[in-house]
Amino acid sequence: MSADGAGRSRLRADLELLGLRTGSTVLVHASMRRVRPDAGGAATVVAALLDVLGESGTLVVPTQTAWNSTTSPHFRAATEGMTGAQFAAYLSDLPAFDPRSSPSSGMGALAEYVRTLDGAVRSAHPQTSFAAAGRLAAELMARHDLDCLLGERSPLAALYRVDARVLLLGTGFDTATIFHLGEWRASTRRRRYRCKTATAPDATGWVEFEDLPYDDADFTRLGARFEQETGLVARGAVGSADALLFPARAAADFAQRWVRTGRGG
């Protein structure tokens, strides 16, 4: 067996021992530098995940584009110190988001690999898209409204409805986007967003909308409390990474209560 094949087999065994099962739908957040498969990189990890999930399962990843928002920290850092003319030129040159071709930003090699798989389906949001491969890919990615980055009209709610699992591979609870669904359900606050998209109604490409001012600053504490109080988080090693596996529905419900009761005090 090749090094690639051996690494894939070991990763599959690790994932099954953690509790991932054939036919599952799973949202994966991954740090490849922590997983460190024997060979093949993201391709090997994705192959192992698909081996476990089988033809009846579905693999989902975040493919967000932080560069595409004048209100994001990424955008503010990129334009800090620019003159008025430089800022205007930067806005003009910024590429419009196209779900078929725009690369994700800061989501890691595994997410990018899944996004480019033959048959993968991506949601249409110009800032917080997801991509999926497998049986339910089209269904889960079908709706992602502009004014609902991570809420009820996004793929996160679709994952909730099918009782998906969340897998953190070498990442912590701070990356668990499923918590944002509970946050959305518990909050009525709103802020303005502005981004550029190929589907904008005019030639400028710019669109504006309102949605929740999402906040993940306390997700590490939220996750620790969720794990402690529910006992629903499975922990183990996948490759060289610490991994966590838990139900999306329970996590979103817990986050909703967390936000409604003052975010842990």
ZIQUIWO-V252832 format. One record per residue. N is the residue number from 1. RES is the residue in one letter. PSI is psi in radians with two decimals (NA if undefined). D_LAST is the distance of its C-alpha to the last C-alpha in Angstrom with 1 decimal. Layout:
n=N res=RES psi=PSI d_last=D_LAST
n=N res=RES psi=PSI d_last=D_LAST
This chain:
n=1 res=M psi=2.40 d_last=53.5
n=2 res=S psi=2.85 d_last=52.4
n=3 res=A psi=-0.66 d_last=49.4
n=4 res=D psi=-0.82 d_last=47.7
n=5 res=G psi=-0.68 d_last=48.4
n=6 res=A psi=-0.73 d_last=47.4
n=7 res=G psi=-0.71 d_last=44.1
n=8 res=R psi=-0.74 d_last=43.5
n=9 res=S psi=-0.72 d_last=44.4
n=10 res=R psi=-0.70 d_last=42.1
n=11 res=L psi=-0.72 d_last=39.1
n=12 res=R psi=-0.78 d_last=40.0
n=13 res=A psi=-0.71 d_last=40.1
n=14 res=D psi=-0.77 d_last=36.7
n=15 res=L psi=-0.70 d_last=35.1
n=16 res=E psi=-0.66 d_last=36.8
n=17 res=L psi=-0.61 d_last=35.7
n=18 res=L psi=-0.52 d_last=32.0
n=19 res=G psi=0.03 d_last=32.5
n=20 res=L psi=2.43 d_last=33.5
n=21 res=R psi=2.72 d_last=36.3
n=22 res=T psi=2.37 d_last=39.2
n=23 res=G psi=-0.11 d_last=38.5
n=24 res=S psi=2.73 d_last=34.8
n=25 res=T psi=2.24 d_last=33.1
n=26 res=V psi=2.30 d_last=30.8
n=27 res=L psi=2.10 d_last=28.7
n=28 res=V psi=2.24 d_last=29.1
n=29 res=H psi=2.20 d_last=27.4
n=30 res=A psi=2.55 d_last=29.6
n=31 res=S psi=1.82 d_last=30.5
n=32 res=M psi=-0.52 d_last=34.2
n=33 res=R psi=-0.33 d_last=34.6
n=34 res=R psi=-0.57 d_last=32.5
n=35 res=V psi=-0.81 d_last=34.3
n=36 res=R psi=1.18 d_last=37.7
n=37 res=P psi=2.79 d_last=40.1
n=38 res=D psi=-0.67 d_last=43.6
n=39 res=A psi=2.74 d_last=45.1
n=40 res=G psi=-0.22 d_last=44.7
n=41 res=G psi=-2.40 d_last=41.2
n=42 res=A psi=-0.60 d_last=39.2
n=43 res=A psi=-0.70 d_last=42.3
n=44 res=T psi=-0.75 d_last=42.3
n=45 res=V psi=-0.78 d_last=38.6
n=46 res=V psi=-0.70 d_last=38.9
n=47 res=A psi=-0.72 d_last=42.2
n=48 res=A psi=-0.73 d_last=40.5
n=49 res=L psi=-0.78 d_last=37.7
n=50 res=L psi=-0.55 d_last=40.3
n=51 res=D psi=-0.80 d_last=42.4
n=52 res=V psi=-0.80 d_last=39.7
n=53 res=L psi=-0.60 d_last=38.8
n=54 res=G psi=-3.11 d_last=42.4
n=55 res=E psi=-0.40 d_last=44.0
n=56 res=S psi=-0.06 d_last=41.7
n=57 res=G psi=3.02 d_last=38.5
n=58 res=T psi=2.31 d_last=36.6
n=59 res=L psi=2.23 d_last=35.0
n=60 res=V psi=2.46 d_last=32.5
n=61 res=V psi=2.69 d_last=31.2
n=62 res=P psi=2.37 d_last=29.4
n=63 res=T psi=0.85 d_last=32.0
n=64 res=Q psi=2.78 d_last=30.1
n=65 res=T psi=1.43 d_last=32.0
n=66 res=A psi=-0.44 d_last=29.8
n=67 res=W psi=-0.36 d_last=32.9
n=68 res=N psi=0.98 d_last=33.6
n=69 res=S psi=2.16 d_last=31.3
n=70 res=T psi=-0.14 d_last=31.8
n=71 res=T psi=0.03 d_last=28.0
n=72 res=S psi=2.64 d_last=27.0
n=73 res=P psi=-0.64 d_last=26.3
n=74 res=H psi=-0.81 d_last=29.3
n=75 res=F psi=-0.75 d_last=31.5
n=76 res=R psi=-0.69 d_last=30.5
n=77 res=A psi=-0.68 d_last=31.2
n=78 res=A psi=-0.50 d_last=34.5
n=79 res=T psi=0.03 d_last=35.7
n=80 res=E psi=2.30 d_last=34.5
n=81 res=G psi=-0.01 d_last=37.6
n=82 res=M psi=2.59 d_last=39.8
n=83 res=T psi=2.94 d_last=42.4
n=84 res=G psi=-0.73 d_last=42.6
n=85 res=A psi=-0.70 d_last=45.4
n=86 res=Q psi=-0.71 d_last=43.7
n=87 res=F psi=-0.76 d_last=40.6
n=88 res=A psi=-0.70 d_last=42.8
n=89 res=A psi=-0.67 d_last=44.7
n=90 res=Y psi=-0.78 d_last=41.5
n=91 res=L psi=-0.73 d_last=40.4
n=92 res=S psi=-0.66 d_last=43.9
n=93 res=D psi=-0.21 d_last=44.1
n=94 res=L psi=2.20 d_last=40.8
n=95 res=P psi=2.46 d_last=41.7
n=96 res=A psi=2.46 d_last=40.6
n=97 res=F psi=2.30 d_last=38.5
n=98 res=D psi=2.02 d_last=40.8
n=99 res=P psi=-0.37 d_last=39.2
n=100 res=R psi=-0.39 d_last=42.5
n=101 res=S psi=-0.36 d_last=42.7
n=102 res=S psi=2.19 d_last=39.7
n=103 res=P psi=2.67 d_last=38.2
n=104 res=S psi=2.94 d_last=34.5
n=105 res=S psi=2.04 d_last=32.7
n=106 res=G psi=0.22 d_last=30.6
n=107 res=M psi=-0.19 d_last=30.3
n=108 res=G psi=2.92 d_last=32.7
n=109 res=A psi=-0.61 d_last=36.2
n=110 res=L psi=-0.78 d_last=35.4
n=111 res=A psi=-0.74 d_last=34.0
n=112 res=E psi=-0.65 d_last=37.1
n=113 res=Y psi=-0.78 d_last=39.4
n=114 res=V psi=-0.72 d_last=38.2
n=115 res=R psi=-0.59 d_last=38.4
n=116 res=T psi=0.07 d_last=42.1
n=117 res=L psi=2.52 d_last=43.1
n=118 res=D psi=2.26 d_last=46.0
n=119 res=G psi=-0.07 d_last=44.8
n=120 res=A psi=2.59 d_last=41.1
n=121 res=V psi=2.37 d_last=39.5
n=122 res=R psi=2.48 d_last=37.0
n=123 res=S psi=2.86 d_last=34.9
n=124 res=A psi=-0.02 d_last=35.9
n=125 res=H psi=2.30 d_last=32.8
n=126 res=P psi=-0.06 d_last=33.8
n=127 res=Q psi=-0.69 d_last=30.4
n=128 res=T psi=0.80 d_last=28.5
n=129 res=S psi=2.80 d_last=31.4
n=130 res=F psi=2.80 d_last=31.6
n=131 res=A psi=2.63 d_last=34.8
n=132 res=A psi=2.61 d_last=36.0
n=133 res=A psi=2.35 d_last=39.0
n=134 res=G psi=-2.97 d_last=40.3
n=135 res=R psi=-0.73 d_last=41.1
n=136 res=L psi=0.23 d_last=38.2
n=137 res=A psi=-0.91 d_last=38.0
n=138 res=A psi=-0.72 d_last=39.5
n=139 res=E psi=-0.78 d_last=37.6
n=140 res=L psi=-0.52 d_last=34.1
n=141 res=M psi=0.00 d_last=34.9
n=142 res=A psi=-0.63 d_last=36.8
n=143 res=R psi=2.19 d_last=34.2
n=144 res=H psi=1.48 d_last=31.9
n=145 res=D psi=2.57 d_last=31.9
n=146 res=L psi=-0.72 d_last=31.8
n=147 res=D psi=0.50 d_last=29.0
n=148 res=C psi=1.32 d_last=26.8
n=149 res=L psi=-0.86 d_last=26.0
n=150 res=L psi=0.59 d_last=23.7
n=151 res=G psi=-2.52 d_last=23.3
n=152 res=E psi=-0.43 d_last=25.4
n=153 res=R psi=0.72 d_last=28.7
n=154 res=S psi=2.97 d_last=28.4
n=155 res=P psi=-0.41 d_last=29.4
n=156 res=L psi=-0.70 d_last=25.8
n=157 res=A psi=-0.60 d_last=26.4
n=158 res=A psi=-0.70 d_last=29.8
n=159 res=L psi=-0.68 d_last=28.5
n=160 res=Y psi=-0.78 d_last=26.1
n=161 res=R psi=-0.59 d_last=29.2
n=162 res=V psi=0.15 d_last=31.3
n=163 res=D psi=0.88 d_last=28.7
n=164 res=A psi=2.96 d_last=28.8
n=165 res=R psi=2.71 d_last=27.5
n=166 res=V psi=2.27 d_last=25.6
n=167 res=L psi=2.09 d_last=27.2
n=168 res=L psi=1.95 d_last=25.8
n=169 res=L psi=1.72 d_last=28.8
n=170 res=G psi=0.21 d_last=28.1
n=171 res=T psi=2.92 d_last=24.9
n=172 res=G psi=-3.09 d_last=21.2
n=173 res=F psi=-0.35 d_last=18.3
n=174 res=D psi=-0.32 d_last=18.0
n=175 res=T psi=-0.02 d_last=21.2
n=176 res=A psi=1.60 d_last=20.4
n=177 res=T psi=-0.38 d_last=21.2
n=178 res=I psi=-0.48 d_last=20.8
n=179 res=F psi=-0.51 d_last=17.0
n=180 res=H psi=-0.50 d_last=18.1
n=181 res=L psi=-0.79 d_last=19.9
n=182 res=G psi=-0.68 d_last=16.8
n=183 res=E psi=-0.78 d_last=15.2
n=184 res=W psi=-0.74 d_last=18.5
n=185 res=R psi=-0.38 d_last=18.7
n=186 res=A psi=-0.06 d_last=15.4
n=187 res=S psi=2.57 d_last=16.1
n=188 res=T psi=-0.02 d_last=19.0
n=189 res=R psi=2.66 d_last=18.8
n=190 res=R psi=2.72 d_last=22.0
n=191 res=R psi=2.93 d_last=23.7
n=192 res=R psi=2.50 d_last=27.3
n=193 res=Y psi=2.67 d_last=28.6
n=194 res=R psi=2.26 d_last=32.1
n=195 res=C psi=3.05 d_last=33.9
n=196 res=K psi=2.26 d_last=37.4
n=197 res=T psi=2.56 d_last=38.8
n=198 res=A psi=-0.29 d_last=42.3
n=199 res=T psi=0.24 d_last=41.8
n=200 res=A psi=2.63 d_last=41.2
n=201 res=P psi=-0.20 d_last=43.6
n=202 res=D psi=3.03 d_last=45.3
n=203 res=A psi=-0.34 d_last=46.9
n=204 res=T psi=-0.49 d_last=44.2
n=205 res=G psi=-0.18 d_last=41.8
n=206 res=W psi=2.42 d_last=38.8
n=207 res=V psi=2.61 d_last=36.5
n=208 res=E psi=2.58 d_last=33.5
n=209 res=F psi=3.00 d_last=30.9
n=210 res=E psi=2.51 d_last=27.4
n=211 res=D psi=-3.11 d_last=24.4
n=212 res=L psi=2.49 d_last=20.6
n=213 res=P psi=1.41 d_last=19.3
n=214 res=Y psi=2.53 d_last=18.0
n=215 res=D psi=2.00 d_last=15.4
n=216 res=D psi=0.24 d_last=15.4
n=217 res=A psi=-0.48 d_last=13.8
n=218 res=D psi=0.25 d_last=10.9
n=219 res=F psi=-0.51 d_last=13.4
n=220 res=T psi=-0.79 d_last=14.2
n=221 res=R psi=-0.74 d_last=10.9
n=222 res=L psi=-0.84 d_last=10.9
n=223 res=G psi=-0.71 d_last=14.5
n=224 res=A psi=-0.71 d_last=14.2
n=225 res=R psi=-0.72 d_last=12.0
n=226 res=F psi=-0.80 d_last=14.5
n=227 res=E psi=-0.78 d_last=17.3
n=228 res=Q psi=-0.75 d_last=16.3
n=229 res=E psi=-0.42 d_last=15.6
n=230 res=T psi=-0.47 d_last=18.5
n=231 res=G psi=0.38 d_last=21.1
n=232 res=L psi=0.05 d_last=22.4
n=233 res=V psi=2.07 d_last=22.5
n=234 res=A psi=2.36 d_last=26.0
n=235 res=R psi=2.55 d_last=26.6
n=236 res=G psi=-3.06 d_last=29.9
n=237 res=A psi=2.34 d_last=32.2
n=238 res=V psi=1.96 d_last=33.9
n=239 res=G psi=-2.26 d_last=36.5
n=240 res=S psi=0.08 d_last=35.1
n=241 res=A psi=2.55 d_last=31.5
n=242 res=D psi=2.35 d_last=28.5
n=243 res=A psi=2.58 d_last=27.8
n=244 res=L psi=2.41 d_last=25.1
n=245 res=L psi=2.25 d_last=26.1
n=246 res=F psi=2.80 d_last=24.0
n=247 res=P psi=2.31 d_last=24.4
n=248 res=A psi=-0.71 d_last=23.3
n=249 res=R psi=-0.82 d_last=22.9
n=250 res=A psi=-0.64 d_last=20.4
n=251 res=A psi=-0.75 d_last=18.4
n=252 res=A psi=-0.72 d_last=18.4
n=253 res=D psi=-0.73 d_last=17.5
n=254 res=F psi=-0.73 d_last=14.5
n=255 res=A psi=-0.63 d_last=13.3
n=256 res=Q psi=-0.79 d_last=14.1
n=257 res=R psi=-0.67 d_last=11.9
n=258 res=W psi=-0.81 d_last=9.0
n=259 res=V psi=-0.74 d_last=9.6
n=260 res=R psi=-0.46 d_last=10.5
n=261 res=T psi=0.41 d_last=7.5
n=262 res=G psi=0.33 d_last=5.3
n=263 res=R psi=0.91 d_last=5.6
n=264 res=G psi=0.18 d_last=3.8
n=265 res=G psi=NA d_last=0.0
